[in-house]
Amino acid sequence: MRLKARSRVPEGEGGDPWRRFRVGIGVLTLVIIGGTGGYAVLGLGPLDALYQTVITISTVGYREVGEVGDLYQVFTLLLIIFGAGTSLYTLSVLIETMFEVGVGDGQYRRRRMQRKINRLKDHVVLCGYGQVGRAIEEELVRGGQVVVAIDTRGPGQWPASDGRLRLTGDATDDHIISQAGLDRAKALIVALDSDIDNLFITLTARSINPDLFIVARANEPAVIPKLEQVGADRVVSPLQIGGARMAALVSHPEVVDFLDVVMHDGSFEIRLAEAVVTARSAFASLSLQECAIRTTTGATLLAVLRQESFITNPSQDFVLLPDDRLISLGTAEQLEALAEMVRQH
């Protein structure tokens, strides 16, 4: 887990198609109440004030009620600007929502999903939504990440609507993978059952976004070096990991259980996280003794990743350099305090 800003999707993009219409009705009601009150202050009776408000915001153009003075005209102009716009917005949302509800999972819903994806940045693209893909999505969403999943499953085969972003199509198709916003994504996870497809998607993705962090699945050990060669930053073999985990449960069951709780149990207080030392960081070119991480933040430094090599349990004389990654253990508050100190300059 990296201590960095998480990608976000605009709030309110949930599964309730009538939410925006209710908001529009609420704002329109406030405009009508405000207009009626305003005309009442200008000398109209309650019914005349309501009548003048309605014909004004609806731009019907009937005669004005009451004596028309300068203040009356200014108020009417403001009411037309705000009221007519609100009325048009509410009406358009009503038509749009009725159309959306009518077509269900059809073309309109896909277009709306695509509009949401087009606004994303620094999200995670997941290719493959089998058992492994579903587990990956759940873990990422639990960690606060925004995920766009791609799979060939047809309409009605996705899980029930939960507000998550999913595309139906072949991830080996350049057009489909581009629709997922790969050029704006921060990471790609390739988890298809076919090693050939995983190789092809990895190669394509690296050409689309050279800065993309790519994690690829390998079903056969012989494919691992090939995936690395075409651009995968990390390659995961579920069979090898599963075998190693089963062996570790026999040799060190308590250690494995503790790491599982730390990495996956959201209710557990202790976390593992990393923070990156930049060239402008206050920690750059300082020894660990000068940084005093444990004293000032309470977090425990476990290792430093430098140029793909881990320095475990570094001594107090160890000097931090730009691009070093600090692997630390602590509570969420302690780890955030460490990240803040690393960012300071």
Contacts in CASP RR format, 6 or more apart in sequence:
PFRMAT RR
TARGET T0000
AUTHOR 0000-0000-0000
METHOD contacts of the structure
MODEL  1
MRLKARSRVPEGEGGDPWRRFRVGIGVLTLVIIGGTGGYAVLGLGPLDAL
YQTVITISTVGYREVGEVGDLYQVFTLLLIIFGAGTSLYTLSVLIETMFE
VGVGDGQYRRRRMQRKINRLKDHVVLCGYGQVGRAIEEELVRGGQVVVAI
DTRGPGQWPASDGRLRLTGDATDDHIISQAGLDRAKALIVALDSDIDNLF
ITLTARSINPDLFIVARANEPAVIPKLEQVGADRVVSPLQIGGARMAALV
SHPEVVDFLDVVMHDGSFEIRLAEAVVTARSAFASLSLQECAIRTTTGAT
LLAVLRQESFITNPSQDFVLLPDDRLISLGTAEQLEALAEMVRQH
1 143 0 8 1.000
1 271 0 8 1.000
1 272 0 8 1.000
1 273 0 8 1.000
1 274 0 8 1.000
2 273 0 8 1.000
2 274 0 8 1.000
2 276 0 8 1.000
3 273 0 8 1.000
3 274 0 8 1.000
3 275 0 8 1.000
3 335 0 8 1.000
3 336 0 8 1.000
3 338 0 8 1.000
3 339 0 8 1.000
3 342 0 8 1.000
4 276 0 8 1.000
5 122 0 8 1.000
6 122 0 8 1.000
6 143 0 8 1.000
6 144 0 8 1.000
6 145 0 8 1.000
6 146 0 8 1.000
7 120 0 8 1.000
7 121 0 8 1.000
7 122 0 8 1.000
7 123 0 8 1.000
7 124 0 8 1.000
7 145 0 8 1.000
7 146 0 8 1.000
7 186 0 8 1.000
8 146 0 8 1.000
9 116 0 8 1.000
9 119 0 8 1.000
9 120 0 8 1.000
9 123 0 8 1.000
9 146 0 8 1.000
9 165 0 8 1.000
10 116 0 8 1.000
10 119 0 8 1.000
12 19 0 8 1.000
13 116 0 8 1.000
13 163 0 8 1.000
14 163 0 8 1.000
15 161 0 8 1.000
15 163 0 8 1.000
17 97 0 8 1.000
17 100 0 8 1.000
17 101 0 8 1.000
18 97 0 8 1.000
20 93 0 8 1.000
20 97 0 8 1.000
21 90 0 8 1.000
21 93 0 8 1.000
21 94 0 8 1.000
21 97 0 8 1.000
24 86 0 8 1.000
24 89 0 8 1.000
24 90 0 8 1.000
24 93 0 8 1.000
25 90 0 8 1.000
27 86 0 8 1.000
27 90 0 8 1.000
28 57 0 8 1.000
28 83 0 8 1.000
28 86 0 8 1.000
28 87 0 8 1.000
28 90 0 8 1.000
31 57 0 8 1.000
31 79 0 8 1.000
31 82 0 8 1.000
31 83 0 8 1.000
31 86 0 8 1.000
32 50 0 8 1.000
32 53 0 8 1.000
32 54 0 8 1.000
32 57 0 8 1.000
34 53 0 8 1.000
35 49 0 8 1.000
35 53 0 8 1.000
35 56 0 8 1.000
35 75 0 8 1.000
35 79 0 8 1.000
36 46 0 8 1.000
36 49 0 8 1.000
36 50 0 8 1.000
36 53 0 8 1.000
37 49 0 8 1.000
38 49 0 8 1.000
38 75 0 8 1.000
39 45 0 8 1.000
39 48 0 8 1.000
39 49 0 8 1.000
39 52 0 8 1.000
39 53 0 8 1.000
39 65 0 8 1.000
39 75 0 8 1.000
40 46 0 8 1.000
40 49 0 8 1.000
42 71 0 8 1.000
42 72 0 8 1.000
42 75 0 8 1.000
43 49 0 8 1.000
43 66 0 8 1.000
44 52 0 8 1.000
44 65 0 8 1.000
44 66 0 8 1.000
48 65 0 8 1.000
48 66 0 8 1.000
51 65 0 8 1.000
52 64 0 8 1.000
52 65 0 8 1.000
53 79 0 8 1.000
55 61 0 8 1.000
55 62 0 8 1.000
56 76 0 8 1.000
56 79 0 8 1.000
56 80 0 8 1.000
56 83 0 8 1.000
57 79 0 8 1.000
57 80 0 8 1.000
57 83 0 8 1.000
57 84 0 8 1.000
57 86 0 8 1.000
57 87 0 8 1.000
58 84 0 8 1.000
58 87 0 8 1.000
59 80 0 8 1.000
59 84 0 8 1.000
64 72 0 8 1.000
64 76 0 8 1.000
66 72 0 8 1.000
99 108 0 8 1.000
100 108 0 8 1.000
100 109 0 8 1.000
100 112 0 8 1.000
103 109 0 8 1.000
105 155 0 8 1.000
105 156 0 8 1.000
106 155 0 8 1.000
110 168 0 8 1.000
113 165 0 8 1.000
113 166 0 8 1.000
113 167 0 8 1.000
114 179 0 8 1.000
116 165 0 8 1.000
117 148 0 8 1.000
117 165 0 8 1.000
117 167 0 8 1.000
117 179 0 8 1.000
117 180 0 8 1.000
117 181 0 8 1.000
118 181 0 8 1.000
120 146 0 8 1.000
120 148 0 8 1.000
120 165 0 8 1.000
120 181 0 8 1.000
120 184 0 8 1.000
120 185 0 8 1.000
121 184 0 8 1.000
122 184 0 8 1.000
122 185 0 8 1.000
122 186 0 8 1.000
123 145 0 8 1.000
123 146 0 8 1.000
123 147 0 8 1.000
123 148 0 8 1.000
123 181 0 8 1.000
123 184 0 8 1.000
123 185 0 8 1.000
123 186 0 8 1.000
124 140 0 8 1.000
124 145 0 8 1.000
124 146 0 8 1.000
124 147 0 8 1.000
124 148 0 8 1.000
124 185 0 8 1.000
124 186 0 8 1.000
124 187 0 8 1.000
124 188 0 8 1.000
124 189 0 8 1.000
125 147 0 8 1.000
125 148 0 8 1.000
125 150 0 8 1.000
125 177 0 8 1.000
125 180 0 8 1.000
125 181 0 8 1.000
125 182 0 8 1.000
125 185 0 8 1.000
125 187 0 8 1.000
125 188 0 8 1.000
125 189 0 8 1.000
126 133 0 8 1.000
126 136 0 8 1.000
126 137 0 8 1.000
126 140 0 8 1.000
126 147 0 8 1.000
126 148 0 8 1.000
126 149 0 8 1.000
126 150 0 8 1.000
126 188 0 8 1.000
126 189 0 8 1.000
126 191 0 8 1.000
127 150 0 8 1.000
127 151 0 8 1.000
127 171 0 8 1.000
127 177 0 8 1.000
127 188 0 8 1.000
127 189 0 8 1.000
127 190 0 8 1.000
127 191 0 8 1.000
127 192 0 8 1.000
127 201 0 8 1.000
128 149 0 8 1.000
128 150 0 8 1.000
128 151 0 8 1.000
128 171 0 8 1.000
128 190 0 8 1.000
128 191 0 8 1.000
128 192 0 8 1.000
129 137 0 8 1.000
129 149 0 8 1.000
129 150 0 8 1.000
129 151 0 8 1.000
129 153 0 8 1.000
129 158 0 8 1.000
129 166 0 8 1.000
130 151 0 8 1.000
130 191 0 8 1.000
132 191 0 8 1.000
132 217 0 8 1.000
132 238 0 8 1.000
133 149 0 8 1.000
133 189 0 8 1.000
133 191 0 8 1.000
136 189 0 8 1.000
136 191 0 8 1.000
137 147 0 8 1.000
137 149 0 8 1.000
137 164 0 8 1.000
139 264 0 8 1.000
140 147 0 8 1.000
141 147 0 8 1.000
141 164 0 8 1.000
142 266 0 8 1.000
146 165 0 8 1.000
147 164 0 8 1.000
147 165 0 8 1.000
148 165 0 8 1.000
148 166 0 8 1.000
148 167 0 8 1.000
148 180 0 8 1.000
148 181 0 8 1.000
148 185 0 8 1.000
149 164 0 8 1.000
149 165 0 8 1.000
149 166 0 8 1.000
149 167 0 8 1.000
150 166 0 8 1.000
150 167 0 8 1.000
150 169 0 8 1.000
150 171 0 8 1.000
150 176 0 8 1.000
150 177 0 8 1.000
150 180 0 8 1.000
151 158 0 8 1.000
151 166 0 8 1.000
151 167 0 8 1.000
151 168 0 8 1.000
151 169 0 8 1.000
151 171 0 8 1.000
152 168 0 8 1.000
152 169 0 8 1.000
152 170 0 8 1.000
153 168 0 8 1.000
154 168 0 8 1.000
155 168 0 8 1.000
158 166 0 8 1.000
158 168 0 8 1.000
167 176 0 8 1.000
167 179 0 8 1.000
167 180 0 8 1.000
169 176 0 8 1.000
170 176 0 8 1.000
171 177 0 8 1.000
171 190 0 8 1.000
171 192 0 8 1.000
171 197 0 8 1.000
171 201 0 8 1.000
172 197 0 8 1.000
172 200 0 8 1.000
172 201 0 8 1.000
172 204 0 8 1.000
174 204 0 8 1.000
174 208 0 8 1.000
177 201 0 8 1.000
177 204 0 8 1.000
177 205 0 8 1.000
177 208 0 8 1.000
178 208 0 8 1.000
182 188 0 8 1.000
182 205 0 8 1.000
182 208 0 8 1.000
182 209 0 8 1.000
182 212 0 8 1.000
183 208 0 8 1.000
183 209 0 8 1.000
185 209 0 8 1.000
185 212 0 8 1.000
186 212 0 8 1.000
186 213 0 8 1.000
187 212 0 8 1.000
187 213 0 8 1.000
187 214 0 8 1.000
187 215 0 8 1.000
188 201 0 8 1.000
188 202 0 8 1.000
188 205 0 8 1.000
188 209 0 8 1.000
188 212 0 8 1.000
188 213 0 8 1.000
188 214 0 8 1.000
188 215 0 8 1.000
189 214 0 8 1.000
189 215 0 8 1.000
189 216 0 8 1.000
190 198 0 8 1.000
190 201 0 8 1.000
190 202 0 8 1.000
190 205 0 8 1.000
190 214 0 8 1.000
190 215 0 8 1.000
190 216 0 8 1.000
190 217 0 8 1.000
190 232 0 8 1.000
191 198 0 8 1.000
191 217 0 8 1.000
192 198 0 8 1.000
192 201 0 8 1.000
192 217 0 8 1.000
193 219 0 8 1.000
194 219 0 8 1.000
195 218 0 8 1.000
195 219 0 8 1.000
195 220 0 8 1.000
195 223 0 8 1.000
198 216 0 8 1.000
198 217 0 8 1.000
198 218 0 8 1.000
198 223 0 8 1.000
198 227 0 8 1.000
199 223 0 8 1.000
199 226 0 8 1.000
199 227 0 8 1.000
199 230 0 8 1.000
202 214 0 8 1.000
202 216 0 8 1.000
202 227 0 8 1.000
202 230 0 8 1.000
202 231 0 8 1.000
202 232 0 8 1.000
203 230 0 8 1.000
203 231 0 8 1.000
205 212 0 8 1.000
205 214 0 8 1.000
206 212 0 8 1.000
206 214 0 8 1.000
206 230 0 8 1.000
206 231 0 8 1.000
213 233 0 8 1.000
214 231 0 8 1.000
214 232 0 8 1.000
214 233 0 8 1.000
214 234 0 8 1.000
215 232 0 8 1.000
215 233 0 8 1.000
215 234 0 8 1.000
215 235 0 8 1.000
215 236 0 8 1.000
216 227 0 8 1.000
216 232 0 8 1.000
216 234 0 8 1.000
216 235 0 8 1.000
216 236 0 8 1.000
217 235 0 8 1.000
217 236 0 8 1.000
217 237 0 8 1.000
217 238 0 8 1.000
218 224 0 8 1.000
218 227 0 8 1.000
218 235 0 8 1.000
218 236 0 8 1.000
218 237 0 8 1.000
219 237 0 8 1.000
219 238 0 8 1.000
219 239 0 8 1.000
221 237 0 8 1.000
221 240 0 8 1.000
223 235 0 8 1.000
224 235 0 8 1.000
224 237 0 8 1.000
227 235 0 8 1.000
228 235 0 8 1.000
245 256 0 8 1.000
248 255 0 8 1.000
248 256 0 8 1.000
249 256 0 8 1.000
261 268 0 8 1.000
262 268 0 8 1.000
262 270 0 8 1.000
262 271 0 8 1.000
262 272 0 8 1.000
262 329 0 8 1.000
263 272 0 8 1.000
269 331 0 8 1.000
269 332 0 8 1.000
270 329 0 8 1.000
270 330 0 8 1.000
270 331 0 8 1.000
271 329 0 8 1.000
271 330 0 8 1.000
271 331 0 8 1.000
271 332 0 8 1.000
271 335 0 8 1.000
272 302 0 8 1.000
272 327 0 8 1.000
272 328 0 8 1.000
272 329 0 8 1.000
272 330 0 8 1.000
273 327 0 8 1.000
273 328 0 8 1.000
273 330 0 8 1.000
273 335 0 8 1.000
273 339 0 8 1.000
274 305 0 8 1.000
274 325 0 8 1.000
274 326 0 8 1.000
274 327 0 8 1.000
274 328 0 8 1.000
275 325 0 8 1.000
275 326 0 8 1.000
275 328 0 8 1.000
275 335 0 8 1.000
275 338 0 8 1.000
275 339 0 8 1.000
275 342 0 8 1.000
276 323 0 8 1.000
276 324 0 8 1.000
276 325 0 8 1.000
276 326 0 8 1.000
276 342 0 8 1.000
277 283 0 8 1.000
277 284 0 8 1.000
277 320 0 8 1.000
277 321 0 8 1.000
277 322 0 8 1.000
277 323 0 8 1.000
277 324 0 8 1.000
277 325 0 8 1.000
277 326 0 8 1.000
277 342 0 8 1.000
278 284 0 8 1.000
278 322 0 8 1.000
278 323 0 8 1.000
278 342 0 8 1.000
278 343 0 8 1.000
278 345 0 8 1.000
279 322 0 8 1.000
280 345 0 8 1.000
281 322 0 8 1.000
281 342 0 8 1.000
281 343 0 8 1.000
281 344 0 8 1.000
281 345 0 8 1.000
282 341 0 8 1.000
282 342 0 8 1.000
282 344 0 8 1.000
282 345 0 8 1.000
283 291 0 8 1.000
283 320 0 8 1.000
283 341 0 8 1.000
283 342 0 8 1.000
284 320 0 8 1.000
284 321 0 8 1.000
284 322 0 8 1.000
285 319 0 8 1.000
285 320 0 8 1.000
285 321 0 8 1.000
286 319 0 8 1.000
286 320 0 8 1.000
287 316 0 8 1.000
287 317 0 8 1.000
287 318 0 8 1.000
287 319 0 8 1.000
287 320 0 8 1.000
288 301 0 8 1.000
288 314 0 8 1.000
288 315 0 8 1.000
288 316 0 8 1.000
288 317 0 8 1.000
288 318 0 8 1.000
288 320 0 8 1.000
289 316 0 8 1.000
289 317 0 8 1.000
291 320 0 8 1.000
291 341 0 8 1.000
293 299 0 8 1.000
293 301 0 8 1.000
293 326 0 8 1.000
293 328 0 8 1.000
293 338 0 8 1.000
293 341 0 8 1.000
294 300 0 8 1.000
294 301 0 8 1.000
296 337 0 8 1.000
296 341 0 8 1.000
297 334 0 8 1.000
297 335 0 8 1.000
297 337 0 8 1.000
297 338 0 8 1.000
297 341 0 8 1.000
298 330 0 8 1.000
298 334 0 8 1.000
298 337 0 8 1.000
299 328 0 8 1.000
299 329 0 8 1.000
299 330 0 8 1.000
299 334 0 8 1.000
299 335 0 8 1.000
299 337 0 8 1.000
299 338 0 8 1.000
300 328 0 8 1.000
300 329 0 8 1.000
300 330 0 8 1.000
301 314 0 8 1.000
301 326 0 8 1.000
301 327 0 8 1.000
301 328 0 8 1.000
302 312 0 8 1.000
302 313 0 8 1.000
302 327 0 8 1.000
302 328 0 8 1.000
302 329 0 8 1.000
303 310 0 8 1.000
303 311 0 8 1.000
303 312 0 8 1.000
303 313 0 8 1.000
303 314 0 8 1.000
303 327 0 8 1.000
304 310 0 8 1.000
304 311 0 8 1.000
304 314 0 8 1.000
304 318 0 8 1.000
304 320 0 8 1.000
304 324 0 8 1.000
304 325 0 8 1.000
304 326 0 8 1.000
304 327 0 8 1.000
305 311 0 8 1.000
305 324 0 8 1.000
305 325 0 8 1.000
305 327 0 8 1.000
306 321 0 8 1.000
306 323 0 8 1.000
306 324 0 8 1.000
306 325 0 8 1.000
307 323 0 8 1.000
310 327 0 8 1.000
311 318 0 8 1.000
320 326 0 8 1.000
326 338 0 8 1.000
326 342 0 8 1.000
328 335 0 8 1.000
328 338 0 8 1.000
END
